[in-house]
Amino acid sequence: MTRITPEMQRCIDACLACYQSCLGTAMGHCLESGGRHVAPEHFRLMMACAEICRTSAHFMLTGTRHHRHVCRECAEICQECARSCNDLDGMEACAAACRHCAERCLAMAA
């Protein structure tokens, strides 16, 4: 089993924080705001981001060497989600969580 290094733990923490932010913001802020916040492309992206973040954390916690591949994809989706969130009101915290997770996942994927 792969030992969880401090760098990996920081990535796990960032992934779980992003998962919480994307899911919580989508279910609370976006659904309540309506309009562009629930546009299918944006809303699906937020759900995909939440899920890949949860999955990335899971892969690291289970110790599989495949976590690097999942982290690479997670970083890409998080970057896209951050851009989408930047275009909408009240999404600053979610965009920041996505950017932070993307940075940690890119480092983990290297």
C-alpha positions as CSV (number, residue, x, y, z in Angstrom):
1,M,0.0,0.0,0.0
2,T,1.1,3.5,-0.8
3,R,1.9,5.6,2.2
4,I,-0.1,8.9,2.3
5,T,2.6,11.6,2.1
6,P,2.0,15.1,3.3
7,E,1.7,16.3,-0.3
8,M,-0.9,13.6,-1.0
9,Q,-2.8,14.6,2.2
10,R,-2.9,18.2,1.1
11,C,-4.3,17.0,-2.3
12,I,-6.9,14.8,-0.6
13,D,-8.0,17.8,1.6
14,A,-8.2,20.1,-1.4
15,C,-10.3,17.5,-3.3
16,L,-12.7,17.0,-0.5
17,A,-13.0,20.7,0.0
18,C,-13.8,21.2,-3.7
19,Y,-16.3,18.3,-3.6
20,Q,-18.1,20.0,-0.7
21,S,-17.9,23.4,-2.3
22,C,-19.2,22.3,-5.8
23,L,-22.0,20.1,-4.5
24,G,-23.0,22.5,-1.7
25,T,-23.0,25.6,-4.0
26,A,-24.8,23.8,-6.8
27,M,-27.5,22.5,-4.5
28,G,-27.9,25.7,-2.5
29,H,-26.8,28.8,-4.4
30,C,-27.3,27.7,-8.0
31,L,-30.7,26.1,-7.5
32,E,-31.9,29.0,-5.5
33,S,-30.5,31.6,-8.0
34,G,-31.8,29.9,-11.1
35,G,-31.2,31.4,-14.6
36,R,-27.6,30.9,-15.8
37,H,-26.7,29.2,-12.5
38,V,-28.8,26.2,-13.5
39,A,-27.9,26.2,-17.2
40,P,-27.4,22.5,-18.1
41,E,-23.8,22.9,-19.2
42,H,-22.8,24.8,-16.0
43,F,-24.8,22.6,-13.6
44,R,-23.5,19.3,-15.2
45,L,-20.0,20.6,-15.0
46,M,-20.4,21.4,-11.3
47,M,-21.7,17.9,-10.7
48,A,-18.9,16.3,-12.7
49,C,-16.3,18.4,-10.8
50,A,-17.8,17.3,-7.4
51,E,-17.7,13.7,-8.4
52,I,-14.2,13.6,-9.9
53,C,-12.9,15.4,-6.7
54,R,-14.5,12.8,-4.5
55,T,-13.2,10.0,-6.7
56,S,-9.6,11.5,-6.7
57,A,-9.6,11.6,-2.9
58,H,-10.9,8.0,-2.8
59,F,-8.2,6.8,-5.2
60,M,-5.5,8.4,-3.1
61,L,-7.0,7.1,0.2
62,T,-7.1,3.5,-1.2
63,G,-3.4,3.7,-2.2
64,T,-3.8,2.8,-5.8
65,R,-1.1,4.0,-8.2
66,H,-3.8,5.0,-10.6
67,H,-4.5,8.1,-8.6
68,R,-2.1,10.1,-10.8
69,H,-4.3,9.5,-13.8
70,V,-7.5,10.4,-12.0
71,C,-5.8,13.5,-10.5
72,R,-4.8,14.7,-13.9
73,E,-8.4,14.5,-15.1
74,C,-9.6,16.1,-11.9
75,A,-7.3,19.1,-12.5
76,E,-8.6,19.6,-16.0
77,I,-12.3,19.5,-14.9
78,C,-11.6,21.7,-11.9
79,Q,-10.0,24.3,-14.1
80,E,-13.0,24.2,-16.5
81,C,-15.4,24.5,-13.5
82,A,-13.5,27.4,-12.1
83,R,-13.8,29.3,-15.4
84,S,-17.5,28.6,-15.5
85,C,-18.1,29.7,-12.0
86,N,-16.1,32.9,-12.6
87,D,-18.8,34.0,-15.1
88,L,-21.6,33.9,-12.5
89,D,-22.5,36.0,-9.4
90,G,-21.8,34.6,-6.0
91,M,-19.5,31.8,-7.2
92,E,-16.2,33.2,-6.0
93,A,-15.6,30.6,-3.2
94,C,-16.4,27.7,-5.5
95,A,-14.1,29.0,-8.2
96,A,-11.3,29.4,-5.6
97,A,-11.8,25.9,-4.3
98,C,-11.7,24.5,-7.9
99,R,-8.5,26.4,-8.7
100,H,-6.8,25.2,-5.5
101,C,-7.8,21.6,-6.1
102,A,-6.6,21.9,-9.7
103,E,-3.2,23.1,-8.5
104,R,-2.9,20.3,-5.9
105,C,-4.0,17.6,-8.4
106,L,-1.6,18.8,-11.1
107,A,1.3,18.5,-8.6
108,M,0.0,15.0,-7.6
109,A,-0.3,13.9,-11.3
110,A,3.3,14.9,-12.1
